[in-house]
């Protein structure tokens, strides 16, 4: 897996102040203007710069870029995120500006993104289109009013960010900040991954309004709305075990236990809960236990692999030792097993003809399964969370 290596982190007195990175695929109509504006933007701030173009074109894009002094590198596989990660390996600037090479972003606005970094007011700066100006025909209605706002809302809700345009393709960051993130996405979800990991690393994120322009006539967007939207959503959910596993799992577990107890205690819920309520309760409890266990393992894994702060539920569960968890599992399984032995004895006593159907049966079976699950989860969580 390609990762940002020490080569990116190496620096010398001859290194430029800013590295502009442009992923490009058949952008010969815009690449020249984009590079020229990037250079002028750096000059306006009195900064030295370099341009790195991650290119997989079949047109004249790489030749035009090279003629303007850009360093053209060819990623060994396709992908928006992979192109950025590949190009970042060659970045030498203290600051990195990332933008599409299709002319939809005005690189003369780059100083607006760089100034908060130069003043040490932020680690990452986003150029927000939704709080800036979107020119006619630049962004499809579906992206502007549904897709981008919805995915941005989920990002903000799950990860505590406060951004308006999570999927802008115009960003600037301190190179040292990018080195901390261990970015790994190959596709368009790279944009979400960068912000998720920046939020977990408690990096300072700031937005500045920008203008977004239509693509040049005769060029084609590489974005695939539903495919790329799903990849963003999948990443947002996978990196948030608190919402994906804990919230749903603990709710199901609590509801399941309540239903089983209501059936056993013959509670009055407006109806008389019986064996079917107990079966439903046992199913919910087992599914909820599974979800919560997966949440614990996922949270520990993310904490270990990307430095994600563990949730309060994980911290609470992690306080128990493996031995304590196994003891609890044994008690649950033994309680369920004892009742099942009692039930078996009743069956034998009836001459193998009668087996009572009641809520206690479902409760006992659920206790056995929950006990086994607790033991297995404790062992797996210990393995994942073990420090090496």
N, C-alpha and C positions, 0 to 999 in steps of 0.2 A: 504494500500500500504506500502510495506517495505521501510523504509528510514533509512539513517545513523543516529543513535540516539546518545544521550549523552553517552551511554555506550561505543561507539567507541572513543569518545572524552576524556573519563576519563583517567587519567594517574597517575602513582605512581612511586616511586623510584625503585620498583622491575620490572617495565615494560621493555621489551626488546627494543633494538634500532630499530630492523627491524622485520617486519612481512612478511613472504612469504605466498602468497595465491595461491593455485592450485585448480581450479575446476576439478573434476575427475569423469569419468564414464567408468568403465571397463578399467583401465590403469595399471593392475598389472605388465605388462612387463617393464614399464618405471618408475613408481612412486618411487621405492626405490632409483634408481640412481638420479632422479630429486631432491629428498629431501636431499640426501647426498651431492650433489654438492651445493645446496643452503646453507647448514650449513657451508661448507668449504669456500664458497664465503664470508659469513659474518665474519668468523674467519680471513680471509685474510685481512680484513679491521679493525680488532680489535673490531668488533661489536657483541653484543649479539643478538640473534634472536629467533623467534618462527615460527613454520610452522602450517598453518591452511589449511586443505583439505576439500573443500566442495564436498562431495561425494554422488553419487547416483548409486553406482556400484552393480552389481550382482556377481562379481568375488572377488578375494582376495585383491583388492586395499585397502579397509579400514584397514584390518588386518596388511598389510605390513606397511602402513603409521603409524599406532599406535605403531607398534614395533620399529619404528625409532624415536619415541617421538613426532610425529605430533598430533595436535588436530584435530580430525575428526568430522565435523558437517554435518548434513543431512538436506539440504534445503527441505522445505515442498512442493515444486513443481519444475518441471524441467525448464531448460533454462540457457544458458551460462551467460547472464547478471544477472539473478536472483541468480545464484550460487555465483557470485562475491559480489553482494549486501548483500546476506545473510552472507557470510564469513566476510565481512568488519565489520559487527556488533560485531565480536569477536576479531578484530585486536587491539592490544595494543601497537604496535611499533610506533615510531615517523615517521618511513618511511615504506612504503608498496611496496613490489615487487609482481607483478602479472604476472603469466606465465601459459601456458598450461602444463598439467601433462603428455603429451604424448611423451616427449623426443625430440620434434622438436626444442626446444630452449635449448641451453647449459647454465645451471644455473651457471657455472663457470665464465660466462661473466657478472654476476650480478654486480660486482664492477664497471664496466664501466657505468652502469645506476645509481648506487648509488653515485658515486663520484661528479657529478654536484649538487646533492641534498645536500651532506655533505658540499660542498663549497658554498652553497646558490647561485648557478648560475642558478638554475631552480626550478620550482615547480613540473613539470612533465617531465619525460624523457622517450622517446620511443626508443626501439631497432629497428632500421630500417634494414629490410632484403634487400630492393632494393638498398641501398647504401653500403650494406655489401656483404656477400657471400651466395648464395643460392646453396646448394648441389644438385647434379643431382637427379631428381625425387622427390624433396622436395615440389615444388609448381607447380601445373598444369599451362600449357601455358596460358590458358584463364584467370586465376587469376593474373599471373605475368605480362602479357602484355596488358590486356584489363580491367578486372574488378577492380583490386586494383588501377591501375593508373587513371582510369576514375573517380572512386569515390573519390580518394584523390584529384584530380584536382577540382572536384565540391566543396569539403570541403574547399580547399584553396581559391577558387574564392568567395564562399559565405561568408566565415567567417574570411578571412584574415590570416589564418594559413599558415605556410610555411614548411609543412612536406612532406616527400617523401613516407612514408608508414603508412597511417592512420589506417590500419587494423592489424598491428602487434599485436601479443598476448603476447609480452614481454614488460612490462611497469613498471616504478617505479614512486612513487609520495610521496610527503609529506602528512602525514595523515591529517593535518589541511587543506591542499588544497582540498582533496577529500571531506571533510566535508562540504565545501562551495557549492558543485555542485548539491546536491539533486538529485542524479542519480535515474532513475526510470525504465530503460529498462530491459526487461527480456531476450531478445534474443541476437544474435550476434551484433545487432546494438548498444549494450552497448559501443562498442569501439568508434563508431562515436559520441554517446551522450557525452561521457567523454570529447572528444576534442571540440565539439561544445560549451559545457557549460564552459569549461576551457577558450576558446577564448572569450566568453562573459564576463567572470569574469576577463579577462586580466591577466591570469596566464602565467608565463614564461614556454614555452614548448621548449624542446631541444631534438635532436636526436643523437644517437650514433650508428655506424655500428655494426651489429652482424652477426653471422652465423646461417643459417636456415637448419635443417636436415630433412631427410625423417622420416616418422613415422616408428615405429617398425613393422617388418614383422608380419602379422597376425592380426594387429589392424585396426580399421576402423575409419575414420574421421567422426565427427558429423556435419561438415559443409555441407549445401545444397546450391550450388552455386547460383541458380536463386532466390530461396526463400529468402535466407539471403541477397543476393545482393539487392533485391527489398526492404527489410526492412531497409537496410542502406540508400538507395536512398530516400525512403519515409521520413525518419527522417531528412535527410539533407534538403529536400525541405520544410517540415512542419515548421522547425525552422527558415526559411529564408523568412519571408513575403515580404521583399524588392524585392526578385526575383520572388517568386511564385505569389504574388498579385499585388504589386505596379507597377513593370516594365511592366507587360502585361496589367494590368488594365488601367493605365494612357495612355499607347500607344493606346489602343483600344478606350478610351474616346476621345482622341485628334483626331484620325482618323475619328471617328463617327461624331463629331461636324463639322469637315472640310467637310465631304461629305454632310451633311445636309445643311450647309451654301452654298456650291457650287450649290446644287440643287435649293435652294431658290433664290440665286442671279444670277442664270443662267450663272455660270462661264464657261469659255472655258477651258476644261481639255483635249482637243484633241477629245472630244466627248461632247455631250450635256447632262449633268446630269439631270435626271428627277425624277419621282416619285420612280422608283426602286432604284436609288442611295440614295434617301432620306430614304427609308425604310431600306436599308442596313446600312446607317449611324446611324439611330435611334437604330437599333439592336446593333451595335458596341458600341454606347454611353451608352446604358443601361447596357450591359454586362460589359463594362469597369468601369462604376460607381459601379456596384456590386462588382467587383474584388477589386477596390480601397477601398471600404467600409470594405470588409473582411480583407484587409491588415491592415487597421487602427485598427480594433477590435483585430486581431491576435497579432499585435505588442504591443498593450497595455496589452493584456493578458500575453504575454511572459515577458514583462517588470515587471509585477506584480508577476508572478509565479516563474520566474527563474532569475530575475534581468537583463534581456537582455537590453542593451542600446537601446532606441527608435531611429528610423531612422529620417532623416531630414524631410521627408514628414509627418511623424506622429507628430513631434514637431511643424511643421507649422500648421497642421490641428487642433492640440490640443490647439492652442492659441485662437481659437474661442470658445466662450461660447456656451452652449446648446441653449440659447435664440437667439444668432446671427445665428447659424445654422438653427434653426427653421424659423427665419425671411427670410433667403435666400431660404429655401425650399418653404415657402409660396409664395414668389415672382415668383419662377419658376413655381409652380403649377398654380398660378393665371394667369400668362402670357399664359400658354398653355390652361387653361380653358377659358380665354377670347376669344381666337381665335376659340375654339371649339363652343362657343356660337354664334360667328359670322357665323361660318359654318352652324350651325343648323338653324340660321335665314335665310340664303340663301336657305337652303333646303326647309324650310316652304314656303318662297316666291315663289319658283318654283312649288308650289303645290305638294310637296313631290315627285318630279320626277327627280330632278337633283342634284347631289352632286359632285362638281369638284374634280378631282384627281390631286393634285400637291404637291410639296415638303413641303409646309407649313403645310399640314395635319400631315405628319410624324413628323415634328419638334414640333408641338404643343403637340401631344401625348407623344413624348419623354420628353418634358419639364414637363408634369404632372407626368410621372413615375419617372423622376429624382428628382423632388421635394419631392415626397413621400419617395423615397429611402433615400434622404439626411436627412429627418426628422427621419426616423427609425434608420439610422446609427448613427446619433448624439445622440439619446437617448441610444442606446445600448453601444456606445463607452463611454459615460458618466458613465454608470453603471459599465462597466468593469474596467475603469480607476479610479473609485472612491476610495479614500484612506479610509481604515477602521481601 
